Amino acid sequence: MNPASLAFSTARFLAPVLVAAASCSVLAQESGAPDASRASPPAEPAESAPADLRLPKQELTGQILYQFLLAELAGQRGQFALAASTYLDLARTTRDPRIVRRAAEVALYAKQYEPALGAVRLWLELEPEAREARQMEATLLLASGRTDELAQRLGKELEQAGPRTGEMLLQLAQALSRYPDKSVVARLFDKVTEPWLALPEAHLLRAQAATGIGDRSRAIAEIDQALALRPGWELAALMKADQLPRGAEQLDFLKRFLAAYPQAHDVRLGYARTLVAEKRYAEARSEFQTLLAVRPDHPDVLFAVGILSLQLNDTAEAERRLRRFVEIGRGDLDTARYYLGQIADHDKRSDQALAWYRAVAAGEHLLPARIRAAQILLRQDKLDAAREELAAARAAVPGDSRFLIAEAQLLRDAGHHADAYALLAEGLAAQPDDPELLYETALAAEKLGYVDVLERHLRRLIELRPDSAQAYNGLGYSLADRNLRLDEAAQLIDKALALAPGDPFILDSKGWVLFRQAKLVPALEFLQQAYARQPDPEIAAHVGEVLWALGRRDEALKLWREAARAHPENEALAATIKRFVP
């Protein structure tokens, strides 16, 4: 029992009081007595009145109200035994099924299993079809070790179920799926299913129990028995697939099952998802497309075909399926809108891309969608409109510094470094210890040559996050790039490298500080490692400069030309080439 479900509060204890008051009102109306509640709103909507009439006609007495308050206040103070006993007494007095249920819940939470069982049986007497009461009764019998009694009770119910016996067996599996002692459940299921082994559901129940105790071989054997009794049973096939090792064996079983039963759509869906998990995207899409032929408007299948088509660079198919998915209107619509925006953006349909990006309303794609929308406007030389796009999103999510950082990046991309710094500095003033703002403001200060500001912000970031490799690297690289305090710069970069081994940009910083220290050969080794991991144009500029210093000018020129072709607009690379090749 989840303690949260039994939270005792003033609102909680007032609810039963209102219930009792409503019952009292019904009694007063039927007896012809004056009804003082007529001037007040009814406790429940009028349409629920027929259900209320089935409740016992119980007058709200001072004793009942006292017991309500006593039980709830005891619960608030952690006196669950007192709360349980008081509620049980009240349940016997009122025979109101809602109060009986509350009594059972509190007694179960207090681990008073026998009183709880008595309350549950009274509940079942009042509401024989209450499935939750039957589940609670089973849990209580198991918890108190009365497995034989539970098996006998379940056996009688199964005998009376007639053609619904198989269905009841599956419901039993669901009802006890959360019981913690799986070995007790396994023994119970063995007893209960013994007379019903001609039914495939009985074997599936045993398979689930075997899975619970980690007996995979028995689980598979029981599932095979179920499939022998009911060939083509998709539920059993999917359960068997879950038992098999992931990868080739699982896929082979599902493929063979589909060859025998091509109309097994749920199994085909499972097979397609397994192919996705194995990164076999083309085959997965083919299976999903087969499903679409049968279920052309199935949202999950449409979405899967759309995303897989994107993965396979089939943007026309992706757009068609994702558009239909959005039209249906069920599922992760914001993700679909974001990808539709990307497709339109790639095809230079700027107005459509803007519309899709702006339609993203929430979730993980909200920020990238707004950034992409702003970038489209920037490409159209609409800087003010681009800023307004991000500012509006920032206003809708106050306190989220990512939108402010994105706007600053937009300004940097437009060459407005002073404006970017001013925006970030203003944001940092409002949130002085925001780690992302500290880092971004430091970088913006570095672009303007404010080394003291950069150092102050990065040292504060290191205080707040001593494991921030970015902070150590940013400060170390800035010093090295200016040929300042090189020993300290090397120590900072080494610390960053220890925190993030193999990071290409920190490897670049390490190579660059070694270059500044005139250690050319190890400098080249680190820089080449960095470039192999991340062919960034600024790393290429550094590698070329060290090659030039080593007298390997042809290699430097070749590298720079290749990098310039790939990144023709990179200012740092262009400036480096211009210094050596005027």
Rosetta blueprint (number, residue, H / E / L):
1 M L
2 N L
3 P H
4 A H
5 S H
6 L H
7 A L
8 F L
9 S L
10 T H
11 A H
12 R H
13 F H
14 L H
15 A H
16 P H
17 V H
18 L H
19 V H
20 A H
21 A H
22 A H
23 S H
24 C H
25 S H
26 V H
27 L H
28 A H
29 Q H
30 E H
31 S H
32 G L
33 A L
34 P L
35 D L
36 A H
37 S H
38 R H
39 A H
40 S L
41 P L
42 P L
43 A L
44 E L
45 P L
46 A H
47 E H
48 S H
49 A H
50 P H
51 A H
52 D H
53 L H
54 R L
55 L L
56 P L
57 K L
58 Q L
59 E L
60 L L
61 T L
62 G H
63 Q H
64 I H
65 L H
66 Y H
67 Q H
68 F H
69 L H
70 L H
71 A H
72 E H
73 L H
74 A H
75 G H
76 Q H
77 R L
78 G L
79 Q L
80 F H
81 A H
82 L H
83 A H
84 A H
85 S H
86 T H
87 Y H
88 L H
89 D H
90 L H
91 A H
92 R H
93 T H
94 T H
95 R L
96 D L
97 P H
98 R H
99 I H
100 V H
101 R H
102 R H
103 A H
104 A H
105 E H
106 V H
107 A H
108 L H
109 Y H
110 A L
111 K L
112 Q L
113 Y H
114 E H
115 P H
116 A H
117 L H
118 G H
119 A H
120 V H
121 R H
122 L H
123 W H
124 L H
125 E H
126 L H
127 E L
128 P L
129 E L
130 A L
131 R H
132 E H
133 A H
134 R H
135 Q H
136 M H
137 E H
138 A H
139 T H
140 L H
141 L H
142 L H
143 A H
144 S L
145 G L
146 R L
147 T H
148 D H
149 E H
150 L H
151 A H
152 Q H
153 R H
154 L H
155 G H
156 K H
157 E H
158 L H
159 E H
160 Q H
161 A H
162 G H
163 P H
164 R H
165 T H
166 G H
167 E H
168 M H
169 L H
170 L H
171 Q H
172 L H
173 A H
174 Q H
175 A H
176 L L
177 S L
178 R L
179 Y L
180 P L
181 D L
182 K H
183 S H
184 V H
185 V H
186 A H
187 R H
188 L H
189 F H
190 D H
191 K H
192 V H
193 T H
194 E H
195 P H
196 W H
197 L L
198 A L
199 L L
200 P H
201 E H
202 A H
203 H H
204 L H
205 L H
206 R H
207 A H
208 Q H
209 A H
210 A H
211 T H
212 G H
213 I L
214 G L
215 D L
216 R H
217 S H
218 R H
219 A H
220 I H
221 A H
222 E H
223 I H
224 D H
225 Q H
226 A H
227 L H
228 A H
229 L H
230 R L
231 P L
232 G L
233 W L
234 E H
235 L H
236 A H
237 A H
238 L H
239 M H
240 K H
241 A H
242 D H
243 Q H
244 L L
245 P L
246 R L
247 G L
248 A H
249 E H
250 Q H
251 L H
252 D H
253 F H
254 L H
255 K H
256 R H
257 F H
258 L H
259 A H
260 A H
261 Y L
262 P L
263 Q L
264 A L
265 H H
266 D H
267 V H
268 R H
269 L H
270 G H
271 Y H
272 A H
273 R H
274 T H
275 L H
276 V H
277 A H
278 E L
279 K L
280 R L
281 Y H
282 A H
283 E H
284 A H
285 R H
286 S H
287 E H
288 F H
289 Q H
290 T H
291 L H
292 L H
293 A H
294 V H
295 R L
296 P L
297 D L
298 H L
299 P H
300 D H
301 V H
302 L H
303 F H
304 A H
305 V H
306 G H
307 I H
308 L H
309 S H
310 L H
311 Q H
312 L L
313 N L
314 D L
315 T H
316 A H
317 E H
318 A H
319 E H
320 R H
321 R H
322 L H
323 R H
324 R H
325 F H
326 V H
327 E H
328 I H
329 G L
330 R L
331 G L
332 D L
333 L H
334 D H
335 T H
336 A H
337 R H
338 Y H
339 Y H
340 L H
341 G H
342 Q H
343 I H
344 A H
345 D H
346 H H
347 D L
348 K L
349 R L
350 S H
351 D H
352 Q H
353 A H
354 L H
355 A H
356 W H
357 Y H
358 R H
359 A H
360 V L
361 A L
362 A L
363 G L
364 E L
365 H L
366 L H
367 L H
368 P H
369 A H
370 R H
371 I H
372 R H
373 A H
374 A H
375 Q H
376 I H
377 L H
378 L H
379 R H
380 Q L
381 D L
382 K L
383 L H
384 D H
385 A H
386 A H
387 R H
388 E H
389 E H
390 L H
391 A H
392 A H
393 A H
394 R H
395 A H
396 A H
397 V L
398 P L
399 G L
400 D L
401 S H
402 R H
403 F H
404 L H
405 I H
406 A H
407 E H
408 A H
409 Q H
410 L H
411 L H
412 R H
413 D H
414 A L
415 G L
416 H L
417 H H
418 A H
419 D H
420 A H
421 Y H
422 A H
423 L H
424 L H
425 A H
426 E H
427 G H
428 L H
429 A H
430 A H
431 Q L
432 P L
433 D L
434 D L
435 P H
436 E H
437 L H
438 L H
439 Y H
440 E H
441 T H
442 A H
443 L H
444 A H
445 A H
446 E H
447 K H
448 L L
449 G L
450 Y L
451 V H
452 D H
453 V H
454 L H
455 E H
456 R H
457 H H
458 L H
459 R H
460 R H
461 L H
462 I H
463 E H
464 L H
465 R L
466 P L
467 D L
468 S L
469 A H
470 Q H
471 A H
472 Y H
473 N H
474 G H
475 L H
476 G H
477 Y H
478 S H
479 L H
480 A H
481 D H
482 R L
483 N L
484 L L
485 R L
486 L H
487 D H
488 E H
489 A H
490 A H
491 Q H
492 L H
493 I H
494 D H
495 K H
496 A H
497 L H
498 A H
499 L H
500 A L
501 P L
502 G L
503 D L
504 P H
505 F H
506 I H
507 L H
508 D H
509 S H
510 K H
511 G H
512 W H
513 V H
514 L H
515 F H
516 R H
517 Q L
518 A L
519 K L
520 L H
521 V H
522 P H
523 A H
524 L H
525 E H
526 F H
527 L H
528 Q H
529 Q H
530 A H
531 Y H
532 A H
533 R H
534 Q L
535 P L
536 D L
537 P H
538 E H
539 I H
540 A H
541 A H
542 H H
543 V H
544 G H
545 E H
546 V H
547 L H
548 W H
549 A H
550 L L
551 G L
552 R L
553 R H
554 D H
555 E H
556 A H
557 L H
558 K H
559 L H
560 W H
561 R H
562 E H
563 A H
564 A H
565 R H
566 A H
567 H L
568 P L
569 E L
570 N L
571 E H
572 A H
573 L H
574 A H
575 A H
576 T H
577 I H
578 K H
579 R H
580 F H
581 V L
582 P L
